[in-house]
Amino acid sequence: MNPSEDLIQKCLVEGQVKFYDYTRFRDIELIGEGGYGKVYRATFKDNEITVALKSFKGNNVSIKEIVNELKLHCRVDMHSNIIRLHGATKNEDKQNLSFTHYMFVLEYADSGTLRSYLRNNFKYLSWYDKINFALQIASSIKCLHVEGIIHRDLHSNNILVHQKNIKLTDFGLSRRLDEATNSNQKFGGIIPYIDPQSFEGSRRGNKIFKFNKKSDIYSIGILMWEISSGYTPFKDVSEPYQPASLLLILKMVFEKTMSKEPRLNILRSIQKLY
Ligand SMILES: Nc1ncnc2c1ncn2[C@@H]1O[C@H](COP(=O)(O)OP(=O)(O)OP(=O)(O)O)[C@@H](O)[C@H]1O
């Protein structure tokens, strides 16, 4: 067993994550791919339950991140608006073997991401449905915060919908509060959802910004805007990741959330980056 496998095995034992033999799944079908790896839908042979199997690409994810995600997920696995972690499995298909062939066995969400759900169903949603989504997102984040965890990467592609209920997922970037890293680390989130103060912090050598509970609350605010309007934030800005578009987005966000002086300071700092 290599050291990486050893770490996961340790986590399986210590974290009491259940291990399922890969042969216990059938009808394994690719349904999505994210930055970290592939996601499959599969059926549990024993009880016909549909699950999602999430694998990891070797180059894009470190073993530390997998173990981090496993451990954090175990701690909040009791909340009905957080996708359930059933356990882990190991794909023995040596041809497909990358850095790790472990996979998470997760609850399957039948209606895709919140973003695609809003795109396809917005006109059928009542205000009751929208308020329900907002409450469920807030409740799932509260559960994380009570456990001392911040999500750090909250956006509508990291939230799934199942039977018209919210299912929070993707703890890859989450950290325990006392371990929350500063903003110099690579951003994995989507810019309009990110706490704007993190941009300021990244320019100040002596003042290190740490993602905190309020950063998640900021993202919830953007999500509520998205749920109530049916639009993704700043949808009219083309090429949102080009520097000029990014600045425009940030100006629009800051105008709504900050007073003039800090806003101009931050924008000046960001301008210097380009
Ligand atoms: N538990 C699940 N049930 C149903 N579909 C899922 C589940 N988890 C993920 N998916 C689907 O697989 C896709 C990829 O998910 P994944 O979490 O790997 O990546 P992502 O969130 O899109 O990107 P990243 O991991 O880079 O943030 C999702 O967009 C979603 O459509």
The ligand as an SDF file (V2000), in Angstrom:
LIG
                    3D

 31 33  0  0  0  0  0  0  0  0999 V2000
  -24.2890   13.6790   -5.5040 N   0  0  0  0  0  0  0  0  0  0  0  0
  -24.5520   14.0000   -6.7720 C   0  0  0  0  0  0  0  0  0  0  0  0
  -25.7370   13.6510   -7.3340 N   0  0  0  0  0  0  0  0  0  0  0  0
  -26.0030   13.9610   -8.6200 C   0  0  0  0  0  0  0  0  0  0  0  0
  -25.1600   14.6180   -9.4360 N   0  0  0  0  0  0  0  0  0  0  0  0
  -23.9820   15.0110   -8.9340 C   0  0  0  0  0  0  0  0  0  0  0  0
  -23.6040   14.7090   -7.5820 C   0  0  0  0  0  0  0  0  0  0  0  0
  -22.3720   15.2300   -7.3610 N   0  0  0  0  0  0  0  0  0  0  0  0
  -22.0060   15.8140   -8.4910 C   0  0  0  0  0  0  0  0  0  0  0  0
  -22.9540   15.6850   -9.4530 N   0  0  0  0  0  0  0  0  0  0  0  0
  -22.8970   16.1760  -10.8500 C   0  0  0  0  0  0  0  0  0  0  0  0
  -21.5720   16.0860  -11.3140 O   0  0  0  0  0  0  0  0  0  0  0  0
  -21.0740   17.3730  -11.7010 C   0  0  0  0  0  0  0  0  0  0  0  0
  -19.6240   17.5050  -11.2850 C   0  0  0  0  0  0  0  0  0  0  0  0
  -19.5790   17.5690   -9.8580 O   0  0  0  0  0  0  0  0  0  0  0  0
  -18.2860   17.9370   -9.0420 P   0  0  0  0  0  0  0  0  0  0  0  0
  -18.6840   18.1390   -7.6310 O   0  0  0  0  0  0  0  0  0  0  0  0
  -17.1940   16.9710   -9.2950 O   0  0  0  0  0  0  0  0  0  0  0  0
  -17.7510   19.2240   -9.7580 O   0  0  0  0  0  0  0  0  0  0  0  0
  -18.1200   20.7580   -9.7440 P   0  0  0  0  0  0  0  0  0  0  0  0
  -18.7010   21.1540   -8.4280 O   0  0  0  0  0  0  0  0  0  0  0  0
  -18.9170   21.0590  -10.9670 O   0  0  0  0  0  0  0  0  0  0  0  0
  -16.6840   21.3670   -9.9300 O   0  0  0  0  0  0  0  0  0  0  0  0
  -15.5450   21.5530   -8.8290 P   0  0  0  0  0  0  0  0  0  0  0  0
  -15.4050   20.2570   -8.1140 O   0  0  0  0  0  0  0  0  0  0  0  0
  -14.3740   21.9020   -9.6700 O   0  0  0  0  0  0  0  0  0  0  0  0
  -16.0220   22.6810   -7.9460 O   0  0  0  0  0  0  0  0  0  0  0  0
  -22.0050   18.3790  -11.0080 C   0  0  0  0  0  0  0  0  0  0  0  0
  -22.0720   19.5620  -11.7450 O   0  0  0  0  0  0  0  0  0  0  0  0
  -23.3190   17.6420  -10.9410 C   0  0  0  0  0  0  0  0  0  0  0  0
  -24.0350   17.8270  -12.1490 O   0  0  0  0  0  0  0  0  0  0  0  0
  1  2  1  0
  2  3  1  0
  2  7  2  0
  3  4  2  0
  4  5  1  0
  5  6  2  0
  6  7  1  0
  6 10  1  0
  7  8  1  0
  8  9  2  0
  9 10  1  0
 10 11  1  0
 11 12  1  0
 11 30  1  0
 12 13  1  0
 13 14  1  0
 13 28  1  0
 14 15  1  0
 15 16  1  0
 16 17  2  0
 16 18  1  0
 16 19  1  0
 19 20  1  0
 20 21  2  0
 20 22  1  0
 20 23  1  0
 23 24  1  0
 24 25  2  0
 24 26  1  0
 24 27  1  0
 28 29  1  0
 28 30  1  0
 30 31  1  0
M  END
$$$$
